[in-house]
Amino acid sequence: MTDRSIWAWGRVSDEPTEADLAGTAKSLSERYGRQILPANAPSQSDLDLRSPRVEMPANFKGITSTDDADRAVHTYGRSFPDRIRAFKGDFPAPPDAVLRPESEAQIEQILEWASANEVKVYPFGGGSSVVSGYEPDPDDERVISLDMERFDKVLEVDTQSRTARIQAGIYGPALERELKKHGLTMRHFPQSFEFSTLGGWIATRSGGHYATNHTHIDDFVESARMLTPSGPWESRRLPGSGAGPSPDRMVLGSEGIFGVITEAWVRLQEPPGFRASAGVYFDSYKDAWGAAREIVQAKLWPANLRMLDALEGKNAAGMDGTKTLLVIGFESTDVPQTESLEATLKMARELGGIVDPDEVVDSEKESSGAGRQGAVGRWRESFINAPYAMNSTIAMGLIHDTFETAVTWDAWPKLDAEVRSSVQKVLDDRCGGGTISCRFTHVYPDGPAPYYTFIAPGFSGGELEIWREIKEAASSAIIRSGGTITHHHAVGKLHRPWYDQQRPDLFAGSLKATKAVLDPAGIMNPGVLID
């Protein structure tokens, strides 16, 4: 048995209670004007998975699990279709076994054995993928999940360079706890932080805490080590290098198709000692995103610069649904941030923004703390709890999911209009209505990274069919409008059709050639990025 839920975000203890579901059903019924009743949530004891089809070598017995609940947890990620299928107990292709290696020597033995016996290997980090990043293919005859959770140590800390060598299976909270002992922090906080690992961040090129400046895990990786079926791949520790194409770039975003990331040297910093933040309200949506563009192009580099449209502000920040919110935050280890915040707020006011003085929070000034209880504070709380909140809506048959992209400023208005129109049409035609909202997760001088949320009442048994129509409409609109199919969620199997359209054909050929060298038997995470 495992303490992780087989369908919900988090642990078994995080699954909604009957009272939770009854309360959610009541509010949703009132919202949509029709009776919505929760379905019965499954339990681990309800599982009936196919029997394992792989006989594991004797030397792997101590690190192997064939427990049904363990195998179920390692079948799906946490996308909407993953959670719907798991909620219904639909596990047609679970891994035959879950292996938890404790050393690189064991990983090398596993890859050698798997290559010789045509066993597919799916590397597993924290299980939070929302793009079918490691879902076994039903056509695979023999499958193992390689769980890296025992690679969970901070091995070395170089305080002079402010870097550390860290094993790839360490989860976000444990990583930060260990670094805190040295007075340091990595400060890479994706929304999946609690249930994601360093290796997973690297494999998927995750986006984290900062809305500007350091945004992706790419910015933190000094060097990486990966074990491939053909041998180890490790780059030299360097602050920067112009020596040909970067070997780290082949590891970042590789999504497990070349090998297993075992450790990395990452860049660190001291925790911030100075913070300043505020919320700015705009009557005009266009003025709000225009202000975000002006601020980021002025290179003031706020750590947080997130726009919430009127509906997103209403749903996630408790606003009245008439204004767009710009969340602004600065932080620094050594330098007070008062001047940076004041300069940014001055610019925002000149561009049509309204600042509530009670919502300005500055660690250098006396503050009532009202800002933490205002719209910005409510949004922070909602952002952290969002994955857990979906545990209840999954049980209600609601079509509730997100998608994200990035696009240049010149193409942004068209993309926004195309995406909203395409998704709303499906919501109206298939659900009789529904909503789509938008926020910026990251903002660059040359364009934003918009993140959309859609929600609508579904129909029992038809959730996946409707979701696929929405996903097709949204993804096609993104590609048609010049955006990327993913800014930070990765490709996986879910985004493959549109990724194939986005990438250059010759690049796909070069990935295949690299895989042929590193994984000649084709055992590593098949079906992701390339065929």
LUMMAR-382240 format. One record per residue (C-alpha): x, y, z; residue in three letters. Coordinates in steps of 0.25 Angstrom, whole numbers, padded with zeros to 4 digits, always signed. Each point is the difference from the previous one (the first is absolute). Layout:
BEGIN
XYZala;...
This chain:
BEGIN
+0000+0000+0000met;+0004+0014-0002thr;-0004+0013+0007asp;-0001+0007-0014arg;-0014+0001-0005ser;-0003-0008-0013ile;-0008+0011-0006trp;+0000+0013+0008ala;+0011+0010+0001trp;+0008-0003+0013gly;-0001-0011+0010arg;-0012-0009+0003val;-0002+0009+0012ser;-0002+0012-0010asp;-0012-0007-0007glu;-0013+0008+0003pro;-0009-0006+0010thr;-0015-0002-0002glu;-0003+0013+0007ala;+0010+0007-0009asp;-0007-0006-0013leu;-0014+0004+0005ala;+0004+0014+0003gly;+0006+0001-0014thr;-0012-0006-0007ala;-0009+0009+0007lys;+0008+0013-0005ser;+0002-0005-0014leu;-0015-0004-0001ser;-0004+0014+0004glu;+0011+0006-0010arg;-0005-0008-0012tyr;-0015-0001+0003gly;+0000-0015-0001arg;+0002-0011+0010gln;+0014-0005+0001ile;+0003-0012+0008leu;+0014-0006+0004pro;+0004-0014-0005ala;+0006-0010+0010asn;+0015+0002+0001ala;+0008-0013-0001pro;+0009-0006+0010ser;+0013-0008-0001gln;-0008-0012+0004ser;-0009+0001-0012asp;+0012-0002-0010leu;+0000-0012-0009asp;+0013+0002-0009leu;+0005-0010-0010arg;+0011-0010+0006ser;+0014+0004-0002pro;+0006-0006-0013arg;+0015+0002+0003val;+0008-0010+0009glu;+0010+0009+0007met;+0015-0005+0002pro;+0003-0004+0014ala;+0010+0011+0002asn;-0012+0010-0002phe;-0010-0006+0010lys;+0004+0009+0011gly;-0003+0013-0008ile;-0012-0006-0007thr;-0015+0003+0003ser;-0012-0007-0007thr;-0010+0005+0010asp;-0013+0004-0008asp;-0001+0014+0006ala;+0014+0003-0002asp;-0001-0004-0015arg;-0013+0008-0001ala;+0007+0013+0005val;+0011-0002-0010his;-0009-0002-0012thr;-0006+0014-0001tyr;+0004+0015+0003gly;-0009+0010+0005arg;-0006+0006-0013ser;-0015+0001-0001phe;-0002-0013-0009pro;+0010-0007+0010asp;-0008+0003+0012arg;-0013-0003-0007ile;+0005-0014-0004arg;+0006-0003+0013ala;-0013+0005+0007phe;-0008-0010-0008lys;+0010-0011+0003gly;+0004-0001-0014asp;+0015-0005+0000phe;+0001-0008-0013pro;+0016+0001-0001ala;+0006+0001+0014pro;+0015-0003+0001pro;+0003-0014+0003asp;+0010+0004+0011ala;+0005+0012+0007val;+0015+0000+0003leu;+0006+0010+0010arg;+0015-0001-0002pro;+0010+0005+0011glu;+0012+0001-0008ser;+0005+0004-0014glu;+0006-0014-0001ala;-0014-0006+0002gln;-0006+0010-0011ile;+0011-0005-0010glu;-0003-0014+0003gln;-0015+0003-0002ile;+0002+0007-0013leu;+0009-0011-0005glu;-0010-0011+0003trp;-0011+0008-0006ala;+0007+0002-0013ser;+0003-0015-0001ala;-0014-0004+0003asn;-0008+0010-0007glu;-0006+0006+0012val;-0005+0014-0001lys;+0005+0010+0011val;-0008+0012+0005tyr;+0008+0009+0009pro;-0009+0006+0011phe;+0003+0012+0008gly;-0011+0006+0009gly;-0012-0005-0008gly;-0006+0014-0003ser;+0001+0000-0015ser;-0012+0006-0007val;+0004-0004-0014val;+0000-0015+0001ser;+0015+0001+0002gly;+0003-0014+0004tyr;-0013-0008-0003glu;+0002-0014-0005pro;-0004-0004-0014asp;-0011-0010+0000pro;+0008-0007-0011asp;+0012-0002+0008asp;+0002-0014+0004glu;+0009+0002+0012arg;+0001+0012+0008val;+0007+0005+0013ile;-0001+0014+0007ser;+0013+0005+0005leu;-0003+0008+0012asp;+0012+0009+0005met;-0005+0003+0014glu;+0012-0006+0007arg;+0009+0010-0008phe;-0003+0010+0010asp;+0012+0006+0006lys;+0008+0013-0001val;+0014-0005-0003leu;+0009+0012+0001glu;-0002+0015+0002val;+0010+0010-0006asp;-0003+0013+0008thr;+0010+0008-0007gln;-0006-0003-0014ser;-0014-0001+0007arg;-0003-0013-0007thr;-0003-0014+0005ala;+0001-0014-0006arg;-0014-0006+0003ile;-0006-0014-0004gln;-0011+0001-0010ala;-0011-0007+0008gly;-0001+0010+0011ile;-0014+0006+0002tyr;-0001+0015+0000gly;-0003+0002+0015pro;+0012-0009+0004ala;+0009+0007-0009leu;-0003+0013+0006glu;+0001-0005+0015arg;+0014-0006-0003glu;+0005+0013-0007leu;-0006+0008+0012lys;+0011-0006+0009lys;+0010+0007-0008his;-0007+0013+0000gly;-0003-0002-0015leu;-0012-0002-0009thr;-0003-0004-0014met;-0013+0008-0001arg;-0006-0008-0012his;-0015-0002+0004phe;-0008-0006-0011pro;-0015-0002+0004gln;+0003-0015+0001ser;+0011+0003+0010phe;-0005-0009+0011glu;-0001-0012-0009phe;+0011+0002-0010ser;+0015-0003+0000thr;+0013+0007-0005leu;+0002-0011-0011gly;-0015+0003-0004gly;+0002+0015-0001trp;+0013-0002-0009ile;-0007-0011-0009ala;-0012+0009-0003thr;+0007+0014+0000arg;-0010+0004+0011ser;-0003+0015+0003gly;+0000+0004+0014gly;-0001+0012+0010his;+0005+0012-0008tyr;-0009+0007-0010ala;+0012+0007-0006thr;+0015-0002+0000asn;+0003-0014+0005his;-0013-0008-0004thr;+0004-0014-0005his;+0008-0011+0006ile;+0010+0003-0011asp;+0005+0012+0007asp;+0004-0008+0012phe;+0007-0012-0006val;+0015+0001+0001glu;+0002-0014-0005ser;-0008-0013-0001ala;+0003-0015+0001arg;-0009-0010-0008met;+0002-0015-0001leu;-0004-0006-0013thr;+0000-0014-0005pro;+0013+0003-0008ser;+0007+0006+0012gly;+0001+0013+0009pro;-0002+0014-0006trp;+0005+0011+0009glu;+0004+0014-0003ser;+0011+0008+0007arg;-0003+0010+0011arg;+0001+0014-0006leu;-0007+0013+0002pro;-0001+0002-0015gly;+0007-0006-0013ser;+0001+0003-0014gly;+0006-0014-0004ala;-0010-0005-0010gly;-0014-0004+0002pro;-0003-0002+0015ser;-0001-0014+0005pro;-0009+0005+0011asp;-0010+0004-0011arg;-0002-0014-0004met;-0004-0004+0014val;-0009+0012+0003leu;-0013-0004-0006gly;+0004-0014-0004ser;-0012-0006+0007glu;+0006-0013+0003gly;+0002-0004-0014ile;+0016-0001+0001phe;+0002-0005+0014gly;-0002+0002+0015val;+0005+0013+0006ile;+0007-0003+0013thr;+0005+0013+0005glu;+0004+0014-0003ala;+0008+0012+0004trp;-0010+0012+0002val;+0002+0015+0003arg;-0005+0005+0013leu;-0002+0013+0008gln;-0002+0005+0014glu;-0015+0002+0004pro;-0006+0013-0003pro;+0001+0010+0011gly;-0008+0011-0006phe;-0014-0001-0007arg;-0010+0010-0005ala;-0013-0003-0007ser;-0013+0006-0005ala;-0012-0002-0008gly;-0004+0010-0011val;-0014+0000-0006tyr;-0004+0004-0014phe;-0014+0002-0006asp;+0006-0004-0014ser;+0005-0014-0002tyr;+0009+0006-0012lys;+0005+0011+0009asp;+0004-0011+0011ala;+0008-0009-0010trp;+0006+0013-0006gly;+0005+0004+0013ala;+0006-0014+0002ala;+0008+0002-0013arg;+0004+0014+0003glu;+0005-0004+0014ile;+0008-0012-0005val;+0006+0007-0012gln;+0005+0011+0010ala;+0008-0011+0006lys;-0004+0002+0015leu;+0000-0015+0001trp;-0011-0002+0011pro;+0000-0014+0005ala;-0015-0001-0002asn;-0007+0007-0011leu;-0013-0008-0002arg;-0013+0005-0007met;-0013-0006+0004leu;-0012+0004-0010asp;-0013+0004+0006ala;-0006-0015+0001leu;+0013-0005+0005glu;+0001+0011+0011gly;-0015-0004+0004lys;+0003-0015+0001asn;+0014+0000+0006ala;+0001+0013+0007ala;-0014+0003+0005gly;-0002+0013-0008met;-0013+0005-0006asp;+0002-0004-0015gly;+0001+0014-0005thr;+0015+0003+0001lys;+0013-0007-0005thr;+0011-0001+0011leu;+0015+0001-0002leu;+0008-0007+0011val;+0013+0007+0002ile;+0011-0005+0010gly;+0015+0002+0002phe;+0010-0007+0009glu;+0015+0001+0002ser;+0010-0006+0010thr;+0008+0013+0003asp;-0007+0012-0006val;-0013+0006+0005pro;-0011+0000-0011gln;-0008+0013+0003thr;+0006+0008-0011glu;-0003-0011-0010ser;-0014-0002+0004leu;-0003+0015+0000glu;+0006+0001-0014ala;-0009-0011-0005thr;-0012+0005+0007leu;+0002+0014-0006lys;+0001-0006-0014met;-0012-0008+0002ala;-0008+0012+0005arg;+0004+0008-0013glu;-0005-0012-0008leu;-0014+0000+0007gly;+0002-0008+0012gly;-0006+0002+0014ile;+0008-0003+0012val;-0007-0003+0014asp;+0010+0005+0010pro;-0005-0010+0010asp;+0005-0011-0009glu;+0014+0004-0001val;+0009-0008+0008val;+0015+0004+0002asp;+0009-0007+0010ser;+0007+0013+0002glu;-0012+0008+0004lys;-0010-0001+0011glu;-0012-0008-0007ser;-0014-0003+0005ser;+0002-0013-0007gly;-0014+0002-0007ala;+0007-0004-0013gly;+0001-0014+0004arg;-0014-0001+0002gln;-0004+0008-0012gly;-0002-0005-0014ala;+0015-0003-0002val;+0000-0008+0013gly;-0012-0008-0004arg;+0006-0003-0013trp;+0012-0005+0006arg;-0008-0010+0009glu;-0008-0004-0012ser;+0012-0003-0009phe;+0006-0009+0011ile;-0013-0007+0002asn;-0005-0001-0015ala;+0005-0015-0002pro;-0007-0004+0012tyr;-0013+0007-0003ala;-0001-0008-0013met;-0001-0013+0009asn;-0015+0004+0002ser;-0003+0005-0014thr;+0005-0013-0006ile;-0010-0008+0008ala;-0012+0009-0005met;+0003-0002-0015gly;+0004+0014-0002leu;+0009+0003-0012ile;+0011+0008+0007his;+0014+0001-0005asp;+0011+0010-0004thr;+0009+0002-0012phe;+0012+0009-0002glu;+0008+0006-0011thr;+0010+0012-0003ala;-0001+0009-0012val;+0007+0014-0005thr;-0007+0013+0004trp;-0004+0003-0014asp;-0007-0014-0002ala;-0006+0000+0014trp;-0014+0007-0002pro;-0003-0009-0012lys;+0004-0012+0008leu;-0009+0004+0012asp;-0012+0003-0009ala;+0002-0013-0008glu;+0002-0009+0012val;-0012+0006+0008arg;-0009-0001-0012ser;+0004-0014-0004ser;-0002-0006+0014val;-0012+0008+0003gln;-0007-0006-0012lys;+0002-0014+0005val;-0004+0004+0014leu;-0013+0005-0006asp;-0003-0011-0010asp;+0004-0012+0009arg;-0003+0005+0014cys;-0011+0011-0002gly;+0010+0010+0005gly;+0012+0002+0009gly;+0012+0010+0002thr;+0014+0002-0004ile;+0009+0009+0008ser;+0015+0004-0002cys;+0012+0005+0009arg;+0014+0002-0004phe;+0010-0010+0008thr;+0012+0007-0006his;+0003+0012-0008val;+0012+0003-0009tyr;+0005+0012-0007pro;-0005-0006-0013asp;-0013-0007+0004gly;-0009-0006+0011pro;-0002-0014+0004ala;-0015+0000+0002pro;-0007-0011+0008tyr;-0015-0004-0003tyr;-0010-0007+0009thr;-0013-0005-0005phe;-0011-0006+0008ile;-0014-0005-0004ala;-0010-0010+0004pro;+0002-0013-0006gly;-0008-0013-0002phe;+0003-0013+0007ser;+0007-0009-0010gly;+0003+0011-0010gly;+0011+0008+0008glu;+0012-0005-0008leu;-0007+0002-0014glu;-0004+0014+0003ile;+0014+0003+0006trp;+0007-0005-0012arg;-0008+0009-0009glu;+0003+0012+0009ile;+0015-0004+0000lys;+0000-0002-0015glu;-0006+0014-0002ala;+0009+0007+0009ala;+0013-0007-0005ser;-0003+0003-0014ser;-0004+0014+0003ala;+0014+0002+0007ile;+0008-0006-0011ile;-0008+0007-0011arg;+0002+0014+0007ser;+0015-0002+0002gly;+0001-0005+0014gly;+0008-0012+0006thr;-0008-0012+0004ile;+0006+0001+0014thr;+0008+0010+0008his;+0003-0008+0012his;-0009-0013+0001his;+0009-0008-0010ala;-0005-0008-0012val;-0002-0014+0004gly;-0010-0008-0008lys;-0011+0010+0002leu;+0006+0011-0008his;+0007-0009-0011arg;-0009+0003-0012pro;+0003+0015+0002trp;+0014-0001+0004tyr;+0002-0007-0013asp;-0005+0012-0008gln;+0008+0010+0008gln;+0014-0006+0000arg;+0009+0000-0013pro;+0000-0014-0007asp;+0015+0000+0000leu;+0000+0002+0015phe;-0009-0012+0002ala;+0010-0008-0009gly;+0012+0004+0009ser;-0008-0004+0013leu;-0002-0014-0007lys;+0014-0001-0003ala;+0004+0004+0014thr;-0009-0011+0006lys;+0005-0010-0009ala;+0014+0002+0006val;-0004+0001+0014leu;-0012-0010+0000asp;+0002-0009-0011pro;-0010-0010+0005ala;-0011+0011+0001gly;-0004-0003+0014ile;+0000+0014+0006met;-0014+0006+0002asn;-0005-0003-0014pro;-0010+0009-0008gly;+0005+0013+0007val;+0006+0011-0009leu;+0003-0010-0012ile;-0004-0014-0005asp;
